[in-house]
Amino acid sequence: MNNVINVIRNKSKYSKNVYYKTKEILENYGYQVSSTYDSNACLNLIIGGDGTFLKAAHDTNFTNTPFIGINTGHLGFYQEVEVNEIEKFVKAFKSGNYHTQELTILQSTVNKKRMDSLNEVVVKSNRNQLIRLKVFIDGNFIENFSGDGLIIATPHGSTAYNLSCGGSILHQSLKGFSLTPIAPVYSNLNNALVSPVVLPHDATVDILVSKRDNYHTVFLFDGKEYSSKDYKISIKVSNKTIKKLILDKNHYWTNIKNKLL
């Protein structure tokens, strides 16, 4: 097996110090830390918080090389390794004492352009104004939505913005995704759903933005804003996934208990 490991970190002083500590431990166990991104590496090790993890996934174009994170951020929901557990992790990786989980990616199409997301897709106003949307699932008209916007989240993204807006928590092992309203306005004109919807992995969500709201509606893919003259977006689960190393089968529930309660 290739002994090269990509170590990707954010720019904080703390992460820099952790990087040098991690590099020394890895080299002591026979691994080579690449100074530039190596597409043939055996692992992507991310030092930072959830934002750093998401950025690394996008910057590597959702590579097949597995990921794991060392948490130097705040919440660190993606990051499984704590700073005081680095050597313990390296020993486990060296001995193959882990398993791999595939994380869902959302594939969106806007104006014939493909956009991928690991956490969520958000449709909302960039002027804090109400927007009006028509929502279709698998070609079936579902609702006339009026409100602040909609969140379409993956299972691992369900504990982020989605949860803050009252969305359901989906276990990371699930293959589906969720549709959650942001501050909906309920009336006999809108006929909108009153709760989040959990969708199967083979569903497709199409959202049409009303012409009156075109000028201030944007799409956000993992927080990155995108606007287009084509105000229709189609969202489904991609055939592509990313791989994340899991060291502790109970880590997900520990995260829920310690970081979200």
Secondary structure as UniProt FT lines:
FT   STRAND          4..9
FT   HELIX           13..28
FT   TURN            29..30
FT   STRAND          32..34
FT   TURN            39..40
FT   STRAND          43..48
FT   HELIX           50..59
FT   TURN            60..61
FT   STRAND          67..71
FT   HELIX           83..85
FT   HELIX           86..95
FT   STRAND          99..110
FT   TURN            111..112
FT   STRAND          113..117
FT   STRAND          120..125
FT   STRAND          131..137
FT   TURN            138..139
FT   STRAND          140..153
FT   HELIX           156..159
FT   HELIX           161..164
FT   TURN            165..166
FT   TURN            172..173
FT   STRAND          177..184
FT   TURN            188..190
FT   STRAND          197..199
FT   TURN            201..202
FT   STRAND          204..209
FT   HELIX           211..216
FT   STRAND          217..221
FT   TURN            222..223
FT   STRAND          224..226
FT   STRAND          232..246
FT   TURN            249..250
FT   HELIX           251..255
FT   HELIX           256..260
//
